[in-house]
Amino acid sequence: MEEKHNNSNHRLIINERERVSITGVTDVISFDTDVVIVETEMGTLTIKGLDLHVNRLNLDKEELDLDGQVESLEYSDGSRYKSSGSLISKLFG
């Protein structure tokens, strides 16, 4: 059986600030047309932009694709130091 998390599977590809492909996605915290927040193997990733749409999400393969105008990306390393738990503990822990 394939191991799900190997800590070397995170990749972020941005094409012309309009298409984003991410691997190593372990959870989606929230998303709307302005902000997408995902938990990755390398920390929490916040993507801000305009008219953002999640085209494909496969948590079994840890992959996410989205379209829209990307304005900013920000990583937060806080999730690396937390134990696995509920979504609430991840957000406020």
RAMO-V299655 format. One record per helix or strand. SS is the DSSP state (h for helix, s for strand). FROM is the first residue (numbers start at 1). TO is the last residue. If there is no record, write none. Layout:
SS | FROM | TO
SS | FROM | TO
//
This chain:
s | 11 | 15
s | 19 | 23
s | 25 | 31
s | 35 | 40
s | 43 | 58
s | 63 | 76
h | 77 | 81
h | 87 | 92
//
